[in-house]
Amino acid sequence: MAQSRSSNTLVVPQARMALEQLKFEIAQELGIQLPQDGYYGNMTTFEVGSIGGNITRRLVQIAEQQLSGQPAR
């Protein structure tokens, strides 16, 4: 996996693998092929934005379910 140069730091570093898995699941749902080498420079802004937007949407949905006491789907 390529090393990330992002300045974002995770509040819970142990969540990194779960977030990576979520990224791949959402990309698959959207029909977007992620590069195996980890270089996203050849992807369109629309593709990357779609993945990021759906990750955010899913995380908000999970948090809302946890706050309301409903089981996560």
TITORLO-487335 format. One line per 4 residues: number of its first residue (from 1); their letters; for each residue y, z, x of N, C-alpha, C, O. Coordinates in steps of 0.001 Angstrom, whole numbers. Atoms other than C-alpha are relative to their C-alpha. Layout:
NUM = a = Y Z X Y Z X Y Z X Y Z X  ...
//
This chain:
1 = maqs = -1165 0 842 0 0 0 1234 0 892 1284 693 1908  -1231 66 -775 3454 -851 1273 781 1295 -166 708 1959 -1201  -781 -1230 56 5757 2015 2083 1268 -250 -797 1955 -1248 -584  -1179 128 839 8511 2533 -463 1244 436 760 1227 1424 1494
5 = rssn = -1273 -367 -617 12111 2578 725 937 579 -1044 2141 680 -809  -802 -538 1085 13319 4072 -2542 587 1346 391 -46 2135 1093  -628 -1298 -263 15746 6966 -2349 -348 1003 -1090 52 2165 -1012  407 -912 1070 14242 8442 -5533 -1058 960 529 -1985 566 1237
9 = tlvv = 1012 -983 -376 12334 11643 -4986 -580 586 -1283 144 852 -2243  667 -550 1173 9801 12969 -7443 174 1510 -43 90 2188 981  -99 -1451 187 10316 16439 -8856 -1370 624 240 -1481 1714 801  1382 -449 -197 6519 16800 -8855 -702 -1076 833 -1223 -2041 275
13 = pqar = 578 1030 -863 5218 14850 -5828 -1453 -351 -335 -1894 -1468 -64  1394 254 351 1630 15179 -7097 -111 -1028 -1132 -1207 -1522 -1398  15 950 1114 2591 12875 -10000 41 -1453 480 -85 -2367 -335  -156 1361 -534 2959 9835 -7707 -1155 -915 -398 -922 -2045 -827
17 = male = 1158 846 319 -579 8537 -8291 -67 -301 -1499 -427 -1412 -1887  7 234 1445 -312 8970 -12072 1060 -1032 -377 823 -1871 -1246  -1052 968 276 2953 7024 -12088 -405 -1402 485 -116 -2398 -177  501 1294 -496 1387 4262 -9965 -1007 -585 -978 -964 -1779 -1275
21 = qlkf = 1005 453 960 -1526 4053 -12402 681 -490 -1278 293 -1518 -1833  -740 386 1195 897 3902 -15336 678 -1357 209 695 -2190 -697  -648 1271 -313 2771 1058 -13635 -992 -1154 -113 -670 -2191 -694  1003 1058 59 -418 -985 -13262 -495 -225 -1429 -725 -1366 -1830
25 = eiaq = 438 126 1396 -1516 -259 -16856 1021 -775 -819 657 -1672 -1579  -1048 666 770 1820 -1361 -18294 136 -1452 427 298 -2327 -423  -72 1385 -464 1967 -4471 -16119 -1134 -824 -601 -928 -1966 -1012  1140 697 582 -1499 -5412 -17351 229 -252 -1491 -56 -1343 -1985
29 = elgi = -283 163 1421 -476 -4826 -20981 1008 -1114 -244 916 -1836 -1237  -1036 1020 137 2535 -7099 -20451 -445 -1352 542 260 -2348 378  493 1251 -569 440 -9746 -18702 691 -383 1296 760 -1562 1643  -698 226 -1260 2340 -9365 -15433 -929 385 1144 -1479 1487 1160
33 = qlpq = 862 -253 -1152 375 -9629 -12185 826 638 1113 1771 27 1613  -684 -667 -1112 1537 -7110 -9573 -606 -476 1313 -1820 -655 1408  521 451 -1290 1244 -8241 -5963 -851 1083 671 -493 2261 676  915 -939 -653 -1644 -6640 -4078 583 599 1275 206 1702 1672
37 = dgyy = -558 -496 -1258 416 -6266 -903 1147 988 -202 1664 1546 767  -1050 -973 280 3015 -4084 -2650 1408 -534 163 2374 209 -15  -1330 609 -160 5891 -6520 -1987 421 -607 -1327 -207 -1551 -1805  -440 448 1321 7805 -7045 -5231 1152 -996 79 1723 -1352 -952
41 = gnmt = -1127 911 -198 10433 -9402 -3774 -160 -1349 -658 837 -2022 -918  221 1304 636 8839 -12472 -5347 -86 101 -1518 -289 -906 -2196  36 -180 1452 8868 -10991 -8851 1414 -161 -556 2400 98 134  -1317 155 610 11680 -11740 -11276 549 1368 -418 -198 2327 -612
45 = tfev = -655 -1219 456 14189 -9097 -12278 -481 354 -1399 -643 1530 -1725  476 -232 1356 13006 -9522 -15857 -1363 675 11 -1593 1615 -749  1343 -587 -69 9387 -8732 -14917 48 1457 446 -559 2329 -176  -94 -1363 -535 10247 -5665 -12870 711 915 -995 307 2063 -1185
49 = gsig = -720 -781 995 12738 -4478 -15496 -840 309 -1221 -745 1395 -1793  890 -222 1144 10181 -4909 -18260 -988 1116 286 -1244 1968 -565  953 -1050 -391 7695 -2755 -16391 700 1354 29 204 2326 -539  -733 -1269 -97 10281 -72 -15603 448 525 -1350 369 1727 -1604
53 = gnit = -432 -409 1327 11630 -23 -19148 -1149 551 -830 -991 1535 -1553  1165 -472 744 8157 354 -20610 -547 1304 556 -1060 2130 -199  405 -1282 -589 7307 3140 -18147 882 1109 -573 384 2155 -988  -925 -995 534 10422 5007 -19273 -300 289 -1463 -339 1448 -1877
57 = rrlv = 309 -158 1423 9602 4407 -22937 -1259 842 -184 -1296 1736 -1029  1272 -724 111 6041 5685 -22441 168 1464 405 -379 2352 -249  -202 -1379 -444 7167 8788 -20516 790 810 -1027 497 1986 -1244  -760 -684 1043 9708 9667 -23215 -909 299 -1188 -847 1387 -1761
61 = qiae = 933 -197 1108 7026 9205 -25881 -953 1163 292 -1203 1995 -580  906 -1085 -389 4642 11510 -23985 725 1348 -67 175 2325 -574  -767 -1253 24 7363 14160 -23567 292 440 -1425 194 1624 -1744  -276 -350 1398 8292 13996 -27253 -1249 556 -674 -1165 1516 -1440
65 = qqls = 1238 -484 587 4651 14443 -28234 -329 1404 487 -771 2251 -290  275 -1332 -540 4264 17420 -25926 943 1036 -594 525 2155 -892  -958 -938 562 7429 19034 -27256 -273 303 -1466 -1 1406 -1942  291 -229 1418 6328 18587 -30849 -1368 614 -225 -1716 966 -1353
69 = gqpa = 1322 -611 109 2861 19944 -30122 -1091 -957 -418 -2225 -538 -649  1012 1000 351 1081 16694 -30993 -793 -385 1243 -248 -383 2347  778 451 -1163 -1767 15528 -28751 467 -1380 442 803 -2226 -387  -385 1300 -553 -897 12627 -26451 -1052 -1032 -324 -2245 -729 -328
73 = r = 946 1079 303 -2456 9275 -27353 -392 -724 1254 -1182 -1666 1202
//
